[in-house]
Amino acid sequence: MKPSSDRIRKMPKTELHQHVDGSIPPSTIWRMMRRHRLTPVRDPRALQKLLTIQPGEEGTLLAYLDKFHYPLWITQFYENIQEVTEAIARDAAKNGVKTLELRYSPVIHTYAGLTLRQAIRSVLTGLNRASKRHGIDCGLIVIAMRQHGPHIAKILARQAISEAQHLHDRAGVVGFDIAGPERTTPPRLFREAYEVAAKGGLGVTAHSGEEVGPEVVWQTIDDLGVSRIGHACSAVRDPVLMRRLARDGILVECCLTSNYQTGAVAREAKHPIVDFVEKGVPVAICTDNTTVSGTDQNKETALLRSYFSLKDIARIHAQAREYSYILKRPRPSAR
Ligand SMILES: [Zn+2]
């Protein structure tokens, strides 16, 4: 029999939770920073340290989010955003990802003058090209940052709909999400934005239960009507909530390496994905941020070898594909 690493490499994989800004290959960021004369350090190795969590830096979500500042210097320009998106999708395809949902907050890419619409289109152009070149199904989830509040979230939901995949013959926006610090912004604030997104035909997911308890995950389900949840680590502490997730078939987007790095899961603890699977909650194996977390889809999938058989892992990826918000239709031609 082939070694398991080889079988994981060849397994068709599904990526449902990956951020653009945290997944840009460091070499691409270095090249663009040089082009814009913005290099904050002397060489690519020093830059890599600024972009990827280092051993002493683990433990808080804030330290993790701090890694996102540098990529933003170069992702304020249309061509750059398009190019970095293509590079991320190319790497994913190389790792055997067949279905790729990237996510991104357009607002924080408008500081050099791009409109929200352009900020969204630039990613979609990159995804269209990658889809054609690398034979990978792609879609974009638009993120509203929680700290920008519910009104901006509503504006974003409308912008996202105008670029929805079902309205165009190309890769498009497939979903809507909220992300950012959880403690000060309860999910119920975003109820209307989620209604707008769902009525517009987008899939709805939300980051939840990463740094707060299961009561917030309840609110995310009841008030926002999500069909998927990012992380939901704290849900395992509430058996009734676990039954609800299983009963309603709400998929949890699990990001193992990231959860340990942010402290959402204690280093020595078993990852909640095991409980989710045992209790019949659907899951996806996701990278969150390949550059910040120093990981990729094959590494994340391999982490599950300590809990599940290869056959079960393949089944998880196949099931996650069914939960993808990307419409199943022939891939678009490049534009
Ligand atoms: Zn995330």
Residues whose N, C-alpha, C, O or C-beta is under 5 A from the ligand:
A	BS01	ZN	D288
